Amino acid sequence: MTISNEWQPSGSIESLVKRAKILSDIRRYFATEKVLEVETPTISPSTVTDVHLEAMRTLHTNPLSVKKTHLFLQTSPEYYMKRMLCAGFPSIYQITKCYRDDEVGRYHNPEFTMLEWYRLSFSMNELIQEVDTILRLVLDTPVCDKATYRELFFKYLGLDVKSDTDLKVVSICKKFGYENIVPPGFKDTLSTFDRDMLLQLLFCEKIETQIGRERPIAVTNFPASQASLAKIDPSDPWLSLRFEFYYQGIELANGFEELNDADEQNTRFILDNKKRKEKGLEIKPQDVKFLNALDVGLPMCSGVALGIDRLLMLALGKKHISEVLSFDFAAL
Amino acid sequence: MAHFSTNEFKAGLKIMLDGEPCNILENEYVKPGKGQAFSRVKLRKLISNKVLEKTFRSGDSVEGADVMDTELSYLYTDGEFWHFMNNETFEQIAADEKALGDSIKWLVENDTCTITLWNGTPIVVTPPNFVELAITETDPGLKGDTAGTGGKPATLVTGAVVRVPLFVQKGEIIRVDTRSGEYASRAQK
């Protein structure tokens, strides 16, 4: 009789011992820094409005109610953590499971572990320095490089993302054989949304593969149109205070000097949902409690989310996320 | 023909690209945390045999290619076409030189070949992994030699040239691995 091996964990004992070590190193670091570890719910009646993020959901039965309610699994703990900051909590961090629908691949598992932290009164640059400190602690990497989004496009593709025309963006895409990604019917102008989509493709395929080979790199000042929850750069309204870390072809962390203007946040939610409607995607309920908290006031702060599983892949030189998880999606 | 979305892309699926049928080899999911998801697909063009990478937006679809493999036995050539027969239905099909490519030199009558049909027309002919062919020309070798030294070239009935051990002689039938074009052994008598 042959017994199938499918019951086995996808990650080796060595990988999972390293995972425990990294988690304890990170907790020790934050303890020394007096950053408070918190836990927030992984479920919520509302979710993010991001056009490119889909939340999984679950059906909840309340014994005191006849109505069943849909709850979303968190794509990140951001809104709950910011509600705590608005309520007067000091700098906080948490290590938590996040869930994203429609994401399975070499670097993606539908359920993954996120390290997310918020630092009161930190600027974007101060938080970049702290992310680098943690990478040096865990991966023993040299001090990170730093470049702006615009500089990298200029250096690797000869494209000025701020001032060059849509025609130039499209012609670079065509040069690389991406004519099938260019929106059909393109004449000479793209919507901001489509221009960003093409820039994301070029960044992913032609820049990310070339940066952060020897040492991690912090890519800063993403265009305001890709600000997500970052503040707009006060010195240039075309830019945002959003950054990302890349190392050896892996997108490792995404952070912001946090937007703390409730009206602006509300506008971005509405814009997202307009875009969702245009794309035939489901409209997402806005997180009203989060907006109410912002109304009361989010202190000046910066926050970042770092993928623990990818960090572990880098620490161990693993090629697939399944190798650093106890049981990956395929092993369920 | 049906259309296939990127989430149906897996190894072995046949799709149309630039007017040519292609076989998908790999499909890698690529997604920036805050951006559009893409599928980075590695595929082989079935007519030109070129391997290339193509990126699609996640959720986009492409036309499938009506490609199927059939097992047919080789009958004969009239110089312009190579004729094959389905041994169960006795249907015959003719492939041209372009579909045969390098396989011409491995064709043995009555051997079963894999014929790849696109819209019913043969585009690729794959010979069996091993074929047995007679040597028509080779230098006499030294006695006592065993396989493992450099060997010598031998011309086979089909015109193929294969390196054989020195002890193998003209007129003998040898077994050749068609995937590598290498000598495997003498044929069993």
Interface residues (C-beta under 8 A of the other chain):
Chain A: D50 H52 L53 D102 E103 V104 G105 R106 H108 G177 Y178 N180 I181 D196 M197 Q200 L201 F203 C204 E205 Q226 S228 E244 E251 N254
Chain B: E28 Y29 V30 K31 P32 G33 K34 G35 Q36 A37 F38 R40 K54 T55 F56 R57 S58 D60
